[in-house]
Amino acid sequence: MLRSTGERINYPGATKSVFTEELAFEKHATSIPTYRAMDRQGVLAAAHDPKLPEDTLVKMYKGMVTLNVMDNILYDAQRQGRISFYMTNYGEEATHFGSSAALV
């Protein structure tokens, strides 16, 4: 059985699910727990802290902000008909930069 934080999810359709900081398969669950590494206050669970140097974190953050600005520009261009198709990365910036940082 996964250890949950006890905090329930407040999303439509997921009201029975609880948050967990353990990434594991659940065989006999009434509802699937929702995995998270950071709580609502932005505190990272100690087991999930990659202990990256501050300059690396600043570089990743600047890249995420740049991607967000480029998303706004390219999405506006697509809406104006200047380019035919563009899919935004809103809310997914960290997944791209986190996985690419692991490859470096």
Buried (B, 14 or more C-beta within 10 A) or exposed (E): EBEBBEEBBEEEEEEEBBBBBBEEEEEEEEEEBBEBEEEEEEEEEEEEEEEEEEEEEEBBEEBBEEBBEEBEEBBEEBEEEEEEEBEBBEEEBEEBBEEEBEEE
